[in-house]
Amino acid sequence: MDERKSGRRVTEEFKVEAVKLVTERGHPVAEVAARLGVSTYSLYGWIKR
């Protein structure tokens, strides 16, 4: 769920940890996004930053 659609704001720490699950631990983006309740679009954006 995209944070803009839900109105929910996530912390920078949450974003960093989500990115680490993908980049350091090798989990698929779709799996991490679903587990954390964010969109894959948001997660890809955090990774890009």
mmCIF entry with sequence, helices, sheets and N, C-alpha, C, O atoms, coordinates in Angstrom:
data_MODEL
# 
_entry.id   MODEL 
# 
_entity.id                         1 
_entity.type                       polymer 
_entity.pdbx_number_of_molecules   1 
# 
_entity_poly.entity_id                      1 
_entity_poly.type                           'polypeptide(L)' 
_entity_poly.nstd_linkage                   no 
_entity_poly.nstd_monomer                   no 
_entity_poly.pdbx_seq_one_letter_code       MDERKSGRRVTEEFKVEAVKLVTERGHPVAEVAARLGVSTYSLYGWIKR 
_entity_poly.pdbx_seq_one_letter_code_can   MDERKSGRRVTEEFKVEAVKLVTERGHPVAEVAARLGVSTYSLYGWIKR 
_entity_poly.pdbx_strand_id                 A 
# 
loop_
_entity_poly_seq.entity_id 
_entity_poly_seq.num 
_entity_poly_seq.mon_id 
_entity_poly_seq.hetero 
1 1  MET n 
1 2  ASP n 
1 3  GLU n 
1 4  ARG n 
1 5  LYS n 
1 6  SER n 
1 7  GLY n 
1 8  ARG n 
1 9  ARG n 
1 10 VAL n 
1 11 THR n 
1 12 GLU n 
1 13 GLU n 
1 14 PHE n 
1 15 LYS n 
1 16 VAL n 
1 17 GLU n 
1 18 ALA n 
1 19 VAL n 
1 20 LYS n 
1 21 LEU n 
1 22 VAL n 
1 23 THR n 
1 24 GLU n 
1 25 ARG n 
1 26 GLY n 
1 27 HIS n 
1 28 PRO n 
1 29 VAL n 
1 30 ALA n 
1 31 GLU n 
1 32 VAL n 
1 33 ALA n 
1 34 ALA n 
1 35 ARG n 
1 36 LEU n 
1 37 GLY n 
1 38 VAL n 
1 39 SER n 
1 40 THR n 
1 41 TYR n 
1 42 SER n 
1 43 LEU n 
1 44 TYR n 
1 45 GLY n 
1 46 TRP n 
1 47 ILE n 
1 48 LYS n 
1 49 ARG n 
# 
_struct_asym.id          A 
_struct_asym.entity_id   1 
# 
loop_
_struct_conf.conf_type_id 
_struct_conf.id 
_struct_conf.pdbx_PDB_helix_id 
_struct_conf.beg_label_comp_id 
_struct_conf.beg_label_asym_id 
_struct_conf.beg_label_seq_id 
_struct_conf.pdbx_beg_PDB_ins_code 
_struct_conf.end_label_comp_id 
_struct_conf.end_label_asym_id 
_struct_conf.end_label_seq_id 
_struct_conf.pdbx_end_PDB_ins_code 
_struct_conf.beg_auth_comp_id 
_struct_conf.beg_auth_asym_id 
_struct_conf.beg_auth_seq_id 
_struct_conf.end_auth_comp_id 
_struct_conf.end_auth_asym_id 
_struct_conf.end_auth_seq_id 
_struct_conf.pdbx_PDB_helix_class 
_struct_conf.details 
_struct_conf.pdbx_PDB_helix_length 
HELX_P HELX_P1 AA1 GLU A 3  ? SER A 6  ? GLU A 3  SER A 6  1 ? 4  
HELX_P HELX_P2 AA2 GLU A 12 ? THR A 23 ? GLU A 12 THR A 23 1 ? 12 
HELX_P HELX_P3 AA3 VAL A 29 ? LEU A 36 ? VAL A 29 LEU A 36 1 ? 8  
HELX_P HELX_P4 AA4 THR A 40 ? LYS A 48 ? THR A 40 LYS A 48 1 ? 9  
# 
_struct_conf_type.id          HELX_P 
_struct_conf_type.criteria    ? 
_struct_conf_type.reference   ? 
# 
loop_
_atom_site.group_PDB 
_atom_site.id 
_atom_site.type_symbol 
_atom_site.label_atom_id 
_atom_site.label_alt_id 
_atom_site.label_comp_id 
_atom_site.label_asym_id 
_atom_site.label_entity_id 
_atom_site.label_seq_id 
_atom_site.pdbx_PDB_ins_code 
_atom_site.Cartn_x 
_atom_site.Cartn_y 
_atom_site.Cartn_z 
_atom_site.occupancy 
_atom_site.B_iso_or_equiv 
_atom_site.pdbx_formal_charge 
_atom_site.auth_seq_id 
_atom_site.auth_comp_id 
_atom_site.auth_asym_id 
_atom_site.auth_atom_id 
_atom_site.pdbx_PDB_model_num 
ATOM 1   N N  . MET A 1 1  ? 0.854  -1.179  0.000  1.00 0.00 ? 1  MET A N  1 
ATOM 2   C CA . MET A 1 1  ? 0.000  0.000   0.000  1.00 0.00 ? 1  MET A CA 1 
ATOM 3   C C  . MET A 1 1  ? 0.893  1.233   0.000  1.00 0.00 ? 1  MET A C  1 
ATOM 4   O O  . MET A 1 1  ? 1.772  1.388   0.849  1.00 0.00 ? 1  MET A O  1 
ATOM 5   N N  . ASP A 1 2  ? 0.656  2.076   -0.940 1.00 0.00 ? 2  ASP A N  1 
ATOM 6   C CA . ASP A 1 2  ? 1.462  3.287   -1.091 1.00 0.00 ? 2  ASP A CA 1 
ATOM 7   C C  . ASP A 1 2  ? 1.187  4.217   0.080  1.00 0.00 ? 2  ASP A C  1 
ATOM 8   O O  . ASP A 1 2  ? 0.036  4.428   0.462  1.00 0.00 ? 2  ASP A O  1 
ATOM 9   N N  . GLU A 1 3  ? 2.252  4.771   0.643  1.00 0.00 ? 3  GLU A N  1 
ATOM 10  C CA . GLU A 1 3  ? 2.081  5.618   1.822  1.00 0.00 ? 3  GLU A CA 1 
ATOM 11  C C  . GLU A 1 3  ? 1.213  6.838   1.531  1.00 0.00 ? 3  GLU A C  1 
ATOM 12  O O  . GLU A 1 3  ? 0.555  7.344   2.439  1.00 0.00 ? 3  GLU A O  1 
ATOM 13  N N  . ARG A 1 4  ? 1.194  7.324   0.291  1.00 0.00 ? 4  ARG A N  1 
ATOM 14  C CA . ARG A 1 4  ? 0.351  8.476   -0.029 1.00 0.00 ? 4  ARG A CA 1 
ATOM 15  C C  . ARG A 1 4  ? -1.116 8.093   -0.049 1.00 0.00 ? 4  ARG A C  1 
ATOM 16  O O  . ARG A 1 4  ? -1.967 8.885   0.355  1.00 0.00 ? 4  ARG A O  1 
ATOM 17  N N  . LYS A 1 5  ? -1.425 6.890   -0.513 1.00 0.00 ? 5  LYS A N  1 
ATOM 18  C CA . LYS A 1 5  ? -2.815 6.450   -0.554 1.00 0.00 ? 5  LYS A CA 1 
ATOM 19  C C  . LYS A 1 5  ? -3.360 6.213   0.849  1.00 0.00 ? 5  LYS A C  1 
ATOM 20  O O  . LYS A 1 5  ? -4.502 6.566   1.146  1.00 0.00 ? 5  LYS A O  1 
ATOM 21  N N  . SER A 1 6  ? -2.547 5.619   1.703  1.00 0.00 ? 6  SER A N  1 
ATOM 22  C CA . SER A 1 6  ? -3.026 5.270   3.037  1.00 0.00 ? 6  SER A CA 1 
ATOM 23  C C  . SER A 1 6  ? -2.943 6.444   4.010  1.00 0.00 ? 6  SER A C  1 
ATOM 24  O O  . SER A 1 6  ? -3.605 6.447   5.048  1.00 0.00 ? 6  SER A O  1 
ATOM 25  N N  . GLY A 1 7  ? -2.116 7.452   3.662  1.00 0.00 ? 7  GLY A N  1 
ATOM 26  C CA . GLY A 1 7  ? -1.916 8.558   4.573  1.00 0.00 ? 7  GLY A CA 1 
ATOM 27  C C  . GLY A 1 7  ? -0.939 8.223   5.675  1.00 0.00 ? 7  GLY A C  1 
ATOM 28  O O  . GLY A 1 7  ? -0.644 9.056   6.532  1.00 0.00 ? 7  GLY A O  1 
ATOM 29  N N  . ARG A 1 8  ? -0.435 6.998   5.651  1.00 0.00 ? 8  ARG A N  1 
ATOM 30  C CA . ARG A 1 8  ? 0.518  6.549   6.679  1.00 0.00 ? 8  ARG A CA 1 
ATOM 31  C C  . ARG A 1 8  ? 1.914  7.022   6.307  1.00 0.00 ? 8  ARG A C  1 
ATOM 32  O O  . ARG A 1 8  ? 2.347  6.880   5.163  1.00 0.00 ? 8  ARG A O  1 
ATOM 33  N N  . ARG A 1 9  ? 2.599  7.575   7.265  1.00 0.00 ? 9  ARG A N  1 
ATOM 34  C CA . ARG A 1 9  ? 3.975  8.015   7.049  1.00 0.00 ? 9  ARG A CA 1 
ATOM 35  C C  . ARG A 1 9  ? 4.889  6.988   7.679  1.00 0.00 ? 9  ARG A C  1 
ATOM 36  O O  . ARG A 1 9  ? 4.624  6.496   8.776  1.00 0.00 ? 9  ARG A O  1 
ATOM 37  N N  . VAL A 1 10 ? 5.959  6.668   6.988  1.00 0.00 ? 10 VAL A N  1 
ATOM 38  C CA . VAL A 1 10 ? 6.910  5.720   7.553  1.00 0.00 ? 10 VAL A CA 1 
ATOM 39  C C  . VAL A 1 10 ? 8.198  6.458   7.869  1.00 0.00 ? 10 VAL A C  1 
ATOM 40  O O  . VAL A 1 10 ? 8.547  7.437   7.210  1.00 0.00 ? 10 VAL A O  1 
ATOM 41  N N  . THR A 1 11 ? 8.897  5.976   8.882  1.00 0.00 ? 11 THR A N  1 
ATOM 42  C CA . THR A 1 11 ? 10.117 6.645   9.310  1.00 0.00 ? 11 THR A CA 1 
ATOM 43  C C  . THR A 1 11 ? 11.269 6.309   8.369  1.00 0.00 ? 11 THR A C  1 
ATOM 44  O O  . THR A 1 11 ? 11.224 5.330   7.624  1.00 0.00 ? 11 THR A O  1 
ATOM 45  N N  . GLU A 1 12 ? 12.277 7.128   8.422  1.00 0.00 ? 12 GLU A N  1 
ATOM 46  C CA . GLU A 1 12 ? 13.478 6.886   7.627  1.00 0.00 ? 12 GLU A CA 1 
ATOM 47  C C  . GLU A 1 12 ? 14.120 5.561   8.040  1.00 0.00 ? 12 GLU A C  1 
ATOM 48  O O  . GLU A 1 12 ? 14.644 4.831   7.198  1.00 0.00 ? 12 GLU A O  1 
ATOM 49  N N  . GLU A 1 13 ? 14.076 5.259   9.322  1.00 0.00 ? 13 GLU A N  1 
ATOM 50  C CA . GLU A 1 13 ? 14.634 3.997   9.816  1.00 0.00 ? 13 GLU A CA 1 
ATOM 51  C C  . GLU A 1 13 ? 13.902 2.795   9.212  1.00 0.00 ? 13 GLU A C  1 
ATOM 52  O O  . GLU A 1 13 ? 14.533 1.806   8.837  1.00 0.00 ? 13 GLU A O  1 
ATOM 53  N N  . PHE A 1 14 ? 12.583 2.880   9.120  1.00 0.00 ? 14 PHE A N  1 
ATOM 54  C CA . PHE A 1 14 ? 11.779 1.820   8.513  1.00 0.00 ? 14 PHE A CA 1 
ATOM 55  C C  . PHE A 1 14 ? 12.215 1.602   7.065  1.00 0.00 ? 14 PHE A C  1 
ATOM 56  O O  . PHE A 1 14 ? 12.379 0.466   6.620  1.00 0.00 ? 14 PHE A O  1 
ATOM 57  N N  . LYS A 1 15 ? 12.399 2.704   6.337  1.00 0.00 ? 15 LYS A N  1 
ATOM 58  C CA . LYS A 1 15 ? 12.806 2.622   4.935  1.00 0.00 ? 15 LYS A CA 1 
ATOM 59  C C  . LYS A 1 15 ? 14.186 1.984   4.798  1.00 0.00 ? 15 LYS A C  1 
ATOM 60  O O  . LYS A 1 15 ? 14.398 1.135   3.932  1.00 0.00 ? 15 LYS A O  1 
ATOM 61  N N  . VAL A 1 16 ? 15.119 2.390   5.650  1.00 0.00 ? 16 VAL A N  1 
ATOM 62  C CA . VAL A 1 16 ? 16.483 1.843   5.607  1.00 0.00 ? 16 VAL A CA 1 
ATOM 63  C C  . VAL A 1 16 ? 16.457 0.341   5.864  1.00 0.00 ? 16 VAL A C  1 
ATOM 64  O O  . VAL A 1 16 ? 17.127 -0.424  5.170  1.00 0.00 ? 16 VAL A O  1 
ATOM 65  N N  . GLU A 1 17 ? 15.686 -0.079  6.858  1.00 0.00 ? 17 GLU A N  1 
ATOM 66  C CA . GLU A 1 17 ? 15.606 -1.508  7.175  1.00 0.00 ? 17 GLU A CA 1 
ATOM 67  C C  . GLU A 1 17 ? 14.963 -2.291  6.028  1.00 0.00 ? 17 GLU A C  1 
ATOM 68  O O  . GLU A 1 17 ? 15.394 -3.401  5.714  1.00 0.00 ? 17 GLU A O  1 
ATOM 69  N N  . ALA A 1 18 ? 13.941 -1.718  5.408  1.00 0.00 ? 18 ALA A N  1 
ATOM 70  C CA . ALA A 1 18 ? 13.289 -2.382  4.275  1.00 0.00 ? 18 ALA A CA 1 
ATOM 71  C C  . ALA A 1 18 ? 14.274 -2.554  3.120  1.00 0.00 ? 18 ALA A C  1 
ATOM 72  O O  . ALA A 1 18 ? 14.331 -3.617  2.502  1.00 0.00 ? 18 ALA A O  1 
ATOM 73  N N  . VAL A 1 19 ? 15.043 -1.514  2.832  1.00 0.00 ? 19 VAL A N  1 
ATOM 74  C CA . VAL A 1 19 ? 16.035 -1.570  1.758  1.00 0.00 ? 19 VAL A CA 1 
ATOM 75  C C  . VAL A 1 19 ? 17.100 -2.620  2.065  1.00 0.00 ? 19 VAL A C  1 
ATOM 76  O O  . VAL A 1 19 ? 17.540 -3.340  1.169  1.00 0.00 ? 19 VAL A O  1 
ATOM 77  N N  . LYS A 1 20 ? 17.513 -2.706  3.320  1.00 0.00 ? 20 LYS A N  1 
ATOM 78  C CA . LYS A 1 20 ? 18.525 -3.702  3.711  1.00 0.00 ? 20 LYS A CA 1 
ATOM 79  C C  . LYS A 1 20 ? 18.035 -5.121  3.484  1.00 0.00 ? 20 LYS A C  1 
ATOM 80  O O  . LYS A 1 20 ? 18.815 -5.994  3.103  1.00 0.00 ? 20 LYS A O  1 
ATOM 81  N N  . LEU A 1 21 ? 16.738 -5.361  3.717  1.00 0.00 ? 21 LEU A N  1 
ATOM 82  C CA . LEU A 1 21 ? 16.196 -6.700  3.490  1.00 0.00 ? 21 LEU A CA 1 
ATOM 83  C C  . LEU A 1 21 ? 16.379 -7.128  2.033  1.00 0.00 ? 21 LEU A C  1 
ATOM 84  O O  . LEU A 1 21 ? 16.593 -8.305  1.745  1.00 0.00 ? 21 LEU A O  1 
ATOM 85  N N  . VAL A 1 22 ? 16.293 -6.170  1.132  1.00 0.00 ? 22 VAL A N  1 
ATOM 86  C CA . VAL A 1 22 ? 16.452 -6.467  -0.293 1.00 0.00 ? 22 VAL A CA 1 
ATOM 87  C C  . VAL A 1 22 ? 17.920 -6.491  -0.692 1.00 0.00 ? 22 VAL A C  1 
ATOM 88  O O  . VAL A 1 22 ? 18.381 -7.446  -1.318 1.00 0.00 ? 22 VAL A O  1 
ATOM 89  N N  . THR A 1 23 ? 18.650 -5.452  -0.335 1.00 0.00 ? 23 THR A N  1 
ATOM 90  C CA . THR A 1 23 ? 20.020 -5.295  -0.845 1.00 0.00 ? 23 THR A CA 1 
ATOM 91  C C  . THR A 1 23 ? 21.049 -6.143  -0.120 1.00 0.00 ? 23 THR A C  1 
ATOM 92  O O  . THR A 1 23 ? 21.995 -6.627  -0.742 1.00 0.00 ? 23 THR A O  1 
ATOM 93  N N  . GLU A 1 24 ? 20.884 -6.331  1.182  1.00 0.00 ? 24 GLU A N  1 
ATOM 94  C CA . GLU A 1 24 ? 21.881 -7.077  1.941  1.00 0.00 ? 24 GLU A CA 1 
ATOM 95  C C  . GLU A 1 24 ? 21.495 -8.533  2.170  1.00 0.00 ? 24 GLU A C  1 
ATOM 96  O O  . GLU A 1 24 ? 22.356 -9.412  2.218  1.00 0.00 ? 24 GLU A O  1 
ATOM 97  N N  . ARG A 1 25 ? 20.211 -8.778  2.309  1.00 0.00 ? 25 ARG A N  1 
ATOM 98  C CA . ARG A 1 25 ? 19.764 -10.146 2.615  1.00 0.00 ? 25 ARG A CA 1 
ATOM 99  C C  . ARG A 1 25 ? 19.231 -10.882 1.404  1.00 0.00 ? 25 ARG A C  1 
ATOM 100 O O  . ARG A 1 25 ? 19.008 -12.092 1.459  1.00 0.00 ? 25 ARG A O  1 
ATOM 101 N N  . GLY A 1 26 ? 19.024 -10.162 0.306  1.00 0.00 ? 26 GLY A N  1 
ATOM 102 C CA . GLY A 1 26 ? 18.629 -10.811 -0.940 1.00 0.00 ? 26 GLY A CA 1 
ATOM 103 C C  . GLY A 1 26 ? 17.173 -11.212 -1.063 1.00 0.00 ? 26 GLY A C  1 
ATOM 104 O O  . GLY A 1 26 ? 16.828 -12.033 -1.913 1.00 0.00 ? 26 GLY A O  1 
ATOM 105 N N  . HIS A 1 27 ? 16.312 -10.646 -0.228 1.00 0.00 ? 27 HIS A N  1 
ATOM 106 C CA . HIS A 1 27 ? 14.887 -10.957 -0.335 1.00 0.00 ? 27 HIS A CA 1 
ATOM 107 C C  . HIS A 1 27 ? 14.297 -10.250 -1.551 1.00 0.00 ? 27 HIS A C  1 
ATOM 108 O O  . HIS A 1 27 ? 14.714 -9.138  -1.874 1.00 0.00 ? 27 HIS A O  1 
ATOM 109 N N  . PRO A 1 28 ? 13.333 -10.875 -2.232 1.00 0.00 ? 28 PRO A N  1 
ATOM 110 C CA . PRO A 1 28 ? 12.685 -10.228 -3.390 1.00 0.00 ? 28 PRO A CA 1 
ATOM 111 C C  . PRO A 1 28 ? 11.915 -8.975  -2.972 1.00 0.00 ? 28 PRO A C  1 
ATOM 112 O O  . PRO A 1 28 ? 11.313 -8.932  -1.899 1.00 0.00 ? 28 PRO A O  1 
ATOM 113 N N  . VAL A 1 29 ? 11.945 -7.965  -3.827 1.00 0.00 ? 29 VAL A N  1 
ATOM 114 C CA . VAL A 1 29 ? 11.252 -6.703  -3.543 1.00 0.00 ? 29 VAL A CA 1 
ATOM 115 C C  . VAL A 1 29 ? 9.768  -6.947  -3.281 1.00 0.00 ? 29 VAL A C  1 
ATOM 116 O O  . VAL A 1 29 ? 9.213  -6.410  -2.322 1.00 0.00 ? 29 VAL A O  1 
ATOM 117 N N  . ALA A 1 30 ? 9.124  -7.746  -4.120 1.00 0.00 ? 30 ALA A N  1 
ATOM 118 C CA . ALA A 1 30 ? 7.684  -7.982  -3.966 1.00 0.00 ? 30 ALA A CA 1 
ATOM 119 C C  . ALA A 1 30 ? 7.368  -8.630  -2.615 1.00 0.00 ? 30 ALA A C  1 
ATOM 120 O O  . ALA A 1 30 ? 6.365  -8.299  -1.984 1.00 0.00 ? 30 ALA A O  1 
ATOM 121 N N  . GLU A 1 31 ? 8.219  -9.542  -2.181 1.00 0.00 ? 31 GLU A N  1 
ATOM 122 C CA . GLU A 1 31 ? 8.001  -10.229 -0.900 1.00 0.00 ? 31 GLU A CA 1 
ATOM 123 C C  . GLU A 1 31 ? 8.144  -9.256  0.273  1.00 0.00 ? 31 GLU A C  1 
ATOM 124 O O  . GLU A 1 31 ? 7.315  -9.245  1.183  1.00 0.00 ? 31 GLU A O  1 
ATOM 125 N N  . VAL A 1 32 ? 9.190  -8.448  0.243  1.00 0.00 ? 32 VAL A N  1 
ATOM 126 C CA . VAL A 1 32 ? 9.428  -7.477  1.320  1.00 0.00 ? 32 VAL A CA 1 
ATOM 127 C C  . VAL A 1 32 ? 8.295  -6.452  1.356  1.00 0.00 ? 32 VAL A C  1 
ATOM 128 O O  . VAL A 1 32 ? 7.782  -6.129  2.427  1.00 0.00 ? 32 VAL A O  1 
ATOM 129 N N  . ALA A 1 33 ? 7.909  -5.947  0.195  1.00 0.00 ? 33 ALA A N  1 
ATOM 130 C CA . ALA A 1 33 ? 6.841  -4.947  0.128  1.00 0.00 ? 33 ALA A CA 1 
ATOM 131 C C  . ALA A 1 33 ? 5.540  -5.513  0.702  1.00 0.00 ? 33 ALA A C  1 
ATOM 132 O O  . ALA A 1 33 ? 4.861  -4.851  1.487  1.00 0.00 ? 33 ALA A O  1 
ATOM 133 N N  . ALA A 1 34 ? 5.201  -6.733  0.307  1.00 0.00 ? 34 ALA A N  1 
ATOM 134 C CA . ALA A 1 34 ? 3.959  -7.346  0.792  1.00 0.00 ? 34 ALA A CA 1 
ATOM 135 C C  . ALA A 1 34 ? 4.018  -7.561  2.303  1.00 0.00 ? 34 ALA A C  1 
ATOM 136 O O  . ALA A 1 34 ? 3.052  -7.285  3.014  1.00 0.00 ? 34 ALA A O  1 
ATOM 137 N N  . ARG A 1 35 ? 5.141  -8.047  2.780  1.00 0.00 ? 35 ARG A N  1 
ATOM 138 C CA . ARG A 1 35 ? 5.282  -8.335  4.212  1.00 0.00 ? 35 ARG A CA 1 
ATOM 139 C C  . ARG A 1 35 ? 5.181  -7.053  5.039  1.00 0.00 ? 35 ARG A C  1 
ATOM 140 O O  . ARG A 1 35 ? 4.618  -7.063  6.133  1.00 0.00 ? 35 ARG A O  1 
ATOM 141 N N  . LEU A 1 36 ? 5.724  -5.953  4.522  1.00 0.00 ? 36 LEU A N  1 
ATOM 142 C CA . LEU A 1 36 ? 5.739  -4.705  5.281  1.00 0.00 ? 36 LEU A CA 1 
ATOM 143 C C  . LEU A 1 36 ? 4.524  -3.825  5.007  1.00 0.00 ? 36 LEU A C  1 
ATOM 144 O O  . LEU A 1 36 ? 4.323  -2.815  5.682  1.00 0.00 ? 36 LEU A O  1 
ATOM 145 N N  . GLY A 1 37 ? 3.721  -4.199  4.028  1.00 0.00 ? 37 GLY A N  1 
ATOM 146 C CA . GLY A 1 37 ? 2.514  -3.430  3.739  1.00 0.00 ? 37 GLY A CA 1 
ATOM 147 C C  . GLY A 1 37 ? 2.767  -2.139  2.991  1.00 0.00 ? 37 GLY A C  1 
ATOM 148 O O  . GLY A 1 37 ? 2.054  -1.154  3.184  1.00 0.00 ? 37 GLY A O  1 
ATOM 149 N N  . VAL A 1 38 ? 3.791  -2.138  2.126  1.00 0.00 ? 38 VAL A N  1 
ATOM 150 C CA . VAL A 1 38 ? 4.068  -0.971  1.282  1.00 0.00 ? 38 VAL A CA 1 
ATOM 151 C C  . VAL A 1 38 ? 4.023  -1.411  -0.175 1.00 0.00 ? 38 VAL A C  1 
ATOM 152 O O  . VAL A 1 38 ? 4.060  -2.608  -0.463 1.00 0.00 ? 38 VAL A O  1 
ATOM 153 N N  . SER A 1 39 ? 3.944  -0.469  -1.080 1.00 0.00 ? 39 SER A N  1 
ATOM 154 C CA . SER A 1 39 ? 3.919  -0.832  -2.490 1.00 0.00 ? 39 SER A CA 1 
ATOM 155 C C  . SER A 1 39 ? 5.326  -1.139  -2.990 1.00 0.00 ? 39 SER A C  1 
ATOM 156 O O  . SER A 1 39 ? 6.316  -0.647  -2.449 1.00 0.00 ? 39 SER A O  1 
ATOM 157 N N  . THR A 1 40 ? 5.393  -1.958  -4.031 1.00 0.00 ? 40 THR A N  1 
ATOM 158 C CA . THR A 1 40 ? 6.697  -2.232  -4.638 1.00 0.00 ? 40 THR A CA 1 
ATOM 159 C C  . THR A 1 40 ? 7.256  -0.939  -5.221 1.00 0.00 ? 40 THR A C  1 
ATOM 160 O O  . THR A 1 40 ? 8.470  -0.732  -5.230 1.00 0.00 ? 40 THR A O  1 
ATOM 161 N N  . TYR A 1 41 ? 6.375  -0.070  -5.707 1.00 0.00 ? 41 TYR A N  1 
ATOM 162 C CA . TYR A 1 41 ? 6.800  1.220   -6.262 1.00 0.00 ? 41 TYR A CA 1 
ATOM 163 C C  . TYR A 1 41 ? 7.538  2.036   -5.199 1.00 0.00 ? 41 TYR A C  1 
ATOM 164 O O  . TYR A 1 41 ? 8.595  2.605   -5.473 1.00 0.00 ? 41 TYR A O  1 
ATOM 165 N N  . SER A 1 42 ? 6.988  2.090   -3.999 1.00 0.00 ? 42 SER A N  1 
ATOM 166 C CA . SER A 1 42 ? 7.625  2.835   -2.905 1.00 0.00 ? 42 SER A CA 1 
ATOM 167 C C  . SER A 1 42 ? 8.967  2.223   -2.558 1.00 0.00 ? 42 SER A C  1 
ATOM 168 O O  . SER A 1 42 ? 9.957  2.937   -2.396 1.00 0.00 ? 42 SER A O  1 
ATOM 169 N N  . LEU A 1 43 ? 9.005  0.912   -2.445 1.00 0.00 ? 43 LEU A N  1 
ATOM 170 C CA . LEU A 1 43 ? 10.228 0.228   -2.056 1.00 0.00 ? 43 LEU A CA 1 
ATOM 171 C C  . LEU A 1 43 ? 11.316 0.421   -3.104 1.00 0.00 ? 43 LEU A C  1 
ATOM 172 O O  . LEU A 1 43 ? 12.471 0.663   -2.753 1.00 0.00 ? 43 LEU A O  1 
ATOM 173 N N  . TYR A 1 44 ? 10.971 0.320   -4.369 1.00 0.00 ? 44 TYR A N  1 
ATOM 174 C CA . TYR A 1 44 ? 11.964 0.573   -5.418 1.00 0.00 ? 44 TYR A CA 1 
ATOM 175 C C  . TYR A 1 44 ? 12.501 2.004   -5.332 1.00 0.00 ? 44 TYR A C  1 
ATOM 176 O O  . TYR A 1 44 ? 13.687 2.242   -5.563 1.00 0.00 ? 44 TYR A O  1 
ATOM 177 N N  . GLY A 1 45 ? 11.627 2.948   -5.000 1.00 0.00 ? 45 GLY A N  1 
ATOM 178 C CA . GLY A 1 45 ? 12.063 4.336   -4.841 1.00 0.00 ? 45 GLY A CA 1 
ATOM 179 C C  . GLY A 1 45 ? 13.056 4.508   -3.702 1.00 0.00 ? 45 GLY A C  1 
ATOM 180 O O  . GLY A 1 45 ? 14.035 5.246   -3.819 1.00 0.00 ? 45 GLY A O  1 
ATOM 181 N N  . TRP A 1 46 ? 12.793 3.821   -2.603 1.00 0.00 ? 46 TRP A N  1 
ATOM 182 C CA . TRP A 1 46 ? 13.714 3.898   -1.451 1.00 0.00 ? 46 TRP A CA 1 
ATOM 183 C C  . TRP A 1 46 ? 15.054 3.289   -1.804 1.00 0.00 ? 46 TRP A C  1 
ATOM 184 O O  . TRP A 1 46 ? 16.100 3.802   -1.406 1.00 0.00 ? 46 TRP A O  1 
ATOM 185 N N  . ILE A 1 47 ? 15.026 2.193   -2.553 1.00 0.00 ? 47 ILE A N  1 
ATOM 186 C CA . ILE A 1 47 ? 16.264 1.532   -2.961 1.00 0.00 ? 47 ILE A CA 1 
ATOM 187 C C  . ILE A 1 47 ? 17.078 2.453   -3.877 1.00 0.00 ? 47 ILE A C  1 
ATOM 188 O O  . ILE A 1 47 ? 18.298 2.554   -3.756 1.00 0.00 ? 47 ILE A O  1 
ATOM 189 N N  . LYS A 1 48 ? 16.384 3.109   -4.780 1.00 0.00 ? 48 LYS A N  1 
ATOM 190 C CA . LYS A 1 48 ? 17.042 4.013   -5.734 1.00 0.00 ? 48 LYS A CA 1 
ATOM 191 C C  . LYS A 1 48 ? 17.754 5.150   -5.013 1.00 0.00 ? 48 LYS A C  1 
ATOM 192 O O  . LYS A 1 48 ? 18.835 5.575   -5.420 1.00 0.00 ? 48 LYS A O  1 
ATOM 193 N N  . ARG A 1 49 ? 17.133 5.644   -3.929 1.00 0.00 ? 49 ARG A N  1 
ATOM 194 C CA . ARG A 1 49 ? 17.745 6.737   -3.156 1.00 0.00 ? 49 ARG A CA 1 
ATOM 195 C C  . ARG A 1 49 ? 18.928 6.224   -2.393 1.00 0.00 ? 49 ARG A C  1 
ATOM 196 O O  . ARG A 1 49 ? 19.581 6.987   -1.680 1.00 0.00 ? 49 ARG A O  1 
# 
